[in-house]
Amino acid sequence: MKLSLKLYASFGEYLPAGAERHVVTLEVPESTSPLNILEQYGVPIAQVHLVLINGIFVPPGKRHLPLSDGDELAVWPAVAGG
């Protein structure tokens, strides 16, 4: 199945080659979860703060559930600023 992965802020460095504007289209097996994808690309799970699927917040306890074809997965680390 195909989906879009968007990694923001410092997580942008974990996107594979070919990513443009913090986004890459991936081909993944069915039953792939957000956690599977983050682990595959080396994103430090302990630093993941915000996960959205199709613009809807996914709490930590549900990030192991499978994605669907065409989903958009967006992930941010905790950020600070002033």
C-alpha positions as CSV (number, residue, x, y, z in Angstrom):
1,M,0.0,0.0,0.0
2,K,1.1,3.6,-0.5
3,L,1.1,6.4,2.1
4,S,2.8,9.7,2.7
5,L,5.3,10.2,5.5
6,K,5.9,13.8,6.7
7,L,8.6,14.4,9.3
8,Y,8.9,17.9,10.7
9,A,11.5,19.9,12.6
10,S,14.6,17.9,13.5
11,F,13.0,14.7,12.3
12,G,13.5,15.8,8.7
13,E,16.9,14.3,8.7
14,Y,15.4,10.8,9.0
15,L,13.6,11.1,5.7
16,P,15.0,8.9,2.9
17,A,16.6,10.4,-0.2
18,G,14.1,11.8,-2.6
19,A,11.9,13.5,0.0
20,E,10.8,16.9,-0.9
21,R,9.5,19.6,1.5
22,H,9.5,17.2,4.5
23,V,7.4,14.6,2.6
24,V,8.0,11.2,0.9
25,T,5.6,8.7,-0.6
26,L,6.3,5.2,0.7
27,E,5.2,1.7,-0.5
28,V,4.7,-0.4,2.6
29,P,3.2,-3.8,3.4
30,E,-0.4,-4.0,4.7
31,S,-0.6,-4.0,8.5
32,T,2.3,-1.5,8.8
33,S,1.9,0.8,11.8
34,P,3.2,4.3,12.5
35,L,5.6,2.7,14.9
36,N,6.9,0.3,12.3
37,I,7.6,3.2,9.9
38,L,9.3,5.3,12.5
39,E,11.5,2.4,13.6
40,Q,12.4,1.6,10.0
41,Y,13.7,5.1,9.4
42,G,15.5,5.4,12.7
43,V,13.3,8.1,14.2
44,P,14.0,8.1,18.0
45,I,10.6,7.0,19.4
46,A,11.4,8.6,22.8
47,Q,11.5,12.0,21.1
48,V,8.2,11.6,19.2
49,H,5.7,14.1,20.5
50,L,2.9,14.5,18.0
51,V,1.6,11.9,15.5
52,L,-1.2,12.6,13.1
53,I,-2.9,10.3,10.6
54,N,-4.9,12.2,8.0
55,G,-4.8,15.2,10.4
56,I,-6.2,13.3,13.4
57,F,-4.1,13.0,16.6
58,V,-3.0,9.5,17.4
59,P,-2.2,8.9,21.1
60,P,0.9,6.9,22.0
61,G,-1.2,3.8,23.0
62,K,-2.7,3.6,19.5
63,R,0.5,4.1,17.4
64,H,0.9,0.4,16.9
65,L,-2.4,0.1,14.9
66,P,-2.1,-0.5,11.2
67,L,-2.3,2.3,8.6
68,S,-4.5,2.2,5.5
69,D,-3.7,2.7,1.9
70,G,-3.5,6.4,1.1
71,D,-3.0,7.5,4.7
72,E,-0.9,10.6,5.5
73,L,1.4,10.1,8.5
74,A,2.8,13.3,10.0
75,V,5.2,13.3,13.0
76,W,6.8,16.1,15.1
77,P,9.3,16.0,17.9
78,A,8.7,18.0,21.1
79,V,9.9,21.6,20.2
80,A,10.7,24.6,22.3
81,G,11.0,28.1,21.5
82,G,10.4,31.6,22.8
